[in-house]
Amino acid sequence: SEQAEISYGTFKNCVSLEEINLADTIKTISSYAFSGCTSLDKAIIGTGIKILNPSTFYGCKSLNQINLPQEITTIEGGAFERCSALREVTIPNKITKIASSTFANCGSLVSIFLPRNISTIESYAFEYCTSLTELVLPDSLKSIGNYRCFRGCSALRSLTIPSSVTTLGSGLFDGCVGLSNI
């Protein structure tokens, strides 16, 4: 059967688009599908989506509410990069990796709930999340970024690094001026 798809850049720079509610029949959202939709403030993703491709919502600076179904298995790099109004995200339980730049420059992000399955957080994943104050990393985590994963997270006060972590990349906490408890 034919699968419904939102192709590469389909709604890119649709600056008046305010809300999307994707049907469960949509199976693919391609890269940059909604990037630059600067008025988009609410996105409900249907249960048919398994992968959020790179930069799906890049630069959606008004996006503050995202509903990610538990069926999602992969969130690719830059998916929410520069979504500066995004305040809270719950990562679906099947996700095992936070890809490079996934939440970079999400300056309003206060809390993120990571599932117990996360094993890797890649470079720049939370770079310049200037409102993030605390992050509890799951015991399944093995590797934290090759480079600058939390750079510029100036409000970050507390971070728990589990004993399961075997790799810490360089410059991870560069500019985390408020970090007082690890």
ZALUMKOL-583264 format. One record per atom (N, C-alpha, C): y, x, z. Coordinates in steps of 0.001 Angstrom, whole numbers, plus 500000, padded with zeros to 6 digits. Layout:
N
YXZ/...
This chain:
182
498810500837500000/500000500000500000/501248500878500000/502289500361499431/503540501090499353/504242501070500707/504806502222501090/505478502317502367/506982502282502168/507651501518503016/509110501430502956/509712502734503476/510763503174502804/511368504458503122/512884504389502981/513570505098503857/515005505315503693/515123506753503203/515568506922501979/515564508225501306/516673509147501814/516588510391501372/517533511445501733/518978510967501520/519760511009502595/521185510709502504/521552509292502100/520639508346502196/520879506977501708/522180506377502236/522431506496503519/523631505913504118/524622506982504586/524467508192504095/525316509307504503/526789508961504300/527573509226505351/529028509031505341/529456507580505139/528611506633505499/529024505217505516/529797505014506817/531069505342506776/531875505453507989/532164504118508676/531914502999508020/532134501691508646/530861501102509251/529709501713508998/528434501236509528/528428501384511049/528228500260511774/528306500275513237/526962500147513940/525987499493513306/524715499257513976/523593499212512951/522447499781513336/521260499645512496/520098499157513364/519283498314512771/518080497810513415/516984497885512356/516185498947512432/515206499216511389/513901498473511661/513423497778510654/512193496997510758/510990497902510991/509958497347511598/508725498082511851/508013498479510561/508359497848509458/507721498152508171/508244499437507535/509368499945508007/509905501204507490/509110502345508113/508560503194507237/507675504270507692/508349505637507689/509394505803506884/510026507116506745/511548506983506756/512171507841507539/513628508031507477/513811509485507071/514304509721505878/514443511083505360/515667511782505949/515753513071505720/516845513901506217/518207513336505820/519153513460506716/520551513072506502/520728511589506155/519733510764506425/519784509349506046/521033508645506577/521428508948507800/522592508304508409/523657509316508834/523565510548508392/524519511559508850/525937511200508410/526882511501509284/528280511241508980/528697509789509094/527822508941509626/528188507535509865/528954507490511183/530222507807511110/531026508072512301/531315506843513163/531092505632512652/531288504418513454/529980503878514030/528858504452513621/527555503996514097/527449504225515594/527304503128516364/527202503293517816/525863502829518392/525050502142517594/523767501665518100/522721501768517000/521563502362517359/520466502495516404/519163502087517074/518513501097516507/517200500675516976/516207501059515890/515283501917516245/514308502450515296/513015501654515436/512495501157514322/511260500377514331/510042501210514672/508968500543515059/507749501219515498/506959501861514357/507340501622513121/506665502239511977/507022503699511791/508137504128512373/508614505504512232/507832506427513153/507284507490512567/506552508495513345/507338509806513440/508188510060512436/508932511318512372/510408511033512108/511287511654512906/512713511673512589/512951513011511899/513294512974510642/513479514183509847/514772514906510209/514933516153509724/516116516943510083/517426516207509809/518311516313510784/519692515836510667/519812514350510335/518860513554510749/518866512114510477/520183511471510884/520656511780512100/521890511186512623/522983512234512822/522909513340512133/523883514422512282/525314513896512141/526152514205513131/527565513863513054/527897512399513259/526971511632513804/527266510220514134/527974510208515483/529243510533515461/529992510818516682/530213509613517593/529966508386517116/530105507195517966/528767506717518522/527668507306518074/526339506861518504/526176507079520001/526042505967520732/525852506083522179/524597505384522663/523933504648521785/522707503959522170/521653504161521081/520536504792521465/519444505008520523/518145504560521179/517406503742520470/516114503274520954/515037503970520131/514337504912520765/513274505647520093/511930505060520517/511171504517519575/509881503938519937/508868505007520357/507925504624521185/506898505549521668/506000506065520537/506029505430519389/505198505846518252/505671507137517597/506907507546517869/507442508769517265/506688509984517808/506223510830516878/505482512031517262/506285513309517053/507318513241516207/508093514444515870/509563514091515706/510421514901516324/511865514823516095/512267516192515566/512680516225514308/513000517489513647/514389517995514048/514659519250513713/515893519928514072/517155519203513632/518148519228514508/519448518655514204/519472517145514114/518407516467514513/518328515009514362/519514514286514995/519986514782516137/521114514150516826/522278515121517017/522284516191516260/523348517188516392/524715516561516115/525657516891516971/527041516409516888/527176514899517088/526240514309517810/526367512900518234/527097512929519576/528383513115519504/529170513449520691/529334512312521694/528998511069521352/529095509954522300/527763509646522982/526682510267522532/525354510006523075/525293510454524527/524965509513525435/524994509802526869/523610509980527489/522630509283526973/521310509313527593/520238509136526526/519167509897526639/518058509802525688/516748509897526455/515818509032526083/514454509134526587/513584509555525413/512980510711525545/512138511260524481/510758510598524563/510242510088523444/508920509463523451/507814510403523952/506795509837524566/505729510612525211/504901511479524277/504856511169522990/504027511941522058/504716513212521553/505971513377521872/506729514550521426/506281515776522228/506003516891521529/505590518122522205/506622519246522060/507634519022521200/508605520080520930/509997519475520773/510988520126521381/512393519806521100/512826520851520078/513038520409518847/513317521316517734/514721521912517818/514926522940517043/516190523654516995/517370522712516730/518395522827517558/519660522084517415/519514520567517506/518417520061518033/518207518614518094/519369517897518761/519854518415519879/520945517776520615/522178518677520709/522299519655519854/523443520567519892/524750519802519725/525725520160520532/527067519569520479/527084518074520785/526161517637521626/526195516259522148/526946516322523470/528251516409523380/529103516678524528/529117515636525617/528673514417525339/528638513364526360/527259513198526992/526276513945526507/524910513799527011/524841514205528476/524575513208529329/524510513412530775/523070513589531226/522166512800530640/520769512903531058/519823512767529880/518751513519529983/517697513462528983/516377513464529733/515516512559529346/514226512428530000/513164513013529080/512586514131529502/511585514831528711/510191514392529144/509315514118528190/507955513729528549/507143514919529077/506038514622529697/505175515650530290/504471516508529244/504546516137527965/503833516871526911/504635518000526278/505888518132526594/506736519135525946/506214520538526254/505946521311525185/505490522691525391/506529523704524914/507435523268524022/508405524191523439/509781523536523331/510801524285523712/512190523911523439/512739525036522579/513135524712521344/513565525737520398/515040526117520562/515437527156519853/516802527684519896/517848526604519658/518948526716520362/520127525853520226/519862524374520546/518709524024521067/518320522620521256/519363521809522018/519945522392523065/520932521684523884/522271522425523924/522521523261522949/523748524055522917/524987523156522972/525910523502523839/527180522785524029/527015521313524406/526000521025525184/525890519702525827/526691519824527118/527988519730527002/528917520087528074/528942519111529251/528293517955529132/528243516991530237/526896516985530956/525931517710530445/524603517758531041/524676518516532364/524341517839533467/524483518457534794/523169518939535385/522070518293535021/520782518650535607/519685518403534585/518684519247534606/517564519088533697/516301519534534413/515314518651534453/514014518995535011/513067519193533842/512549520377533750/511649520720532660/510210520454533092/509390519867532204/508019519499532594/507104520715532770/506058520549533552/505088521610533828/504313522050532590/504351521262531538/503657521610530291/504424522642529470/505688522898529823/506556523783529040/506082525230529095/505978525853527907/505528527246527815/506632528171527295/507488527641526407/508473528486525740/509831527803525691/510872528552526065/512242528048525979/513015528925525023/513297528383523848/514143528964522821/514136530455522610/514182530846521358/514358532256521029/515792532682521290/516704531703521233/518108532079521269/518990530907521694/519809531097522679/520914530226523088/520586528739523201/519506528438523804/519042527060523950/520033526177524721/520608526722525789/521523525959526636/522939526548526626/523261527350525645/524581527995525589/525698526959525688/526694527245526531/527869526400526638/527663525102527398/526538524952528073/526318523752528908/527056523967530224/528366523870530151/529232524276531257/529094523415532508/528615522180532394/528450521300533569/527070521434534208/526164522164533551/524811522315534074/524847523033535416/524391522336536452/524421522868537811/523040523307538289/522031522560537853/520687522775538367/519672522713537237/518734523629537273/517687523681536269/516408524144536948/515352523398536741/514055523783537287/513202524319536148/512854525596536226/511999526219535223/510595526286535817/509643525572535214/508288525562535779/507571526901535615/506594527132536449/505843528393536413/505021528535535133/504833527460534390/504077527502533134/504822528220532017/506134528414532166/506941529051531125/506611530537531056/506220530985529853/505881532386529638/506901533100528756/507770532339528085/508757532939527197/510136532343527453/511088533217527742/512497532831527856/513262533639526814/513934532962525901/514672533642524845/515972534246525341/516645534988524476/517888535662524850/519088534723524779/520053534972525641/521293534202525654/521115532737526004/520001532392526630/519689530977526892/520786530248527651/521354530885528643/522309530221529524/523716530799529398/524006531419528274/525328531975528001/526386530881528137/527356531077528989/528441530128529160/528118528944530062/527022529013530790/526689527960531755/527364528309533067/528672528182533092/529496528671534201/529272527916535513/528724526698535439/528488525909536647/527092526042537206/526213526779536541/524827526885536957/524730527588538306/524287526856539329/524217527414540667/522817527362541266/521881526659540612/520556526530541192/519504526560540101/518624527567540175/517499527654539226/516214527660540034/
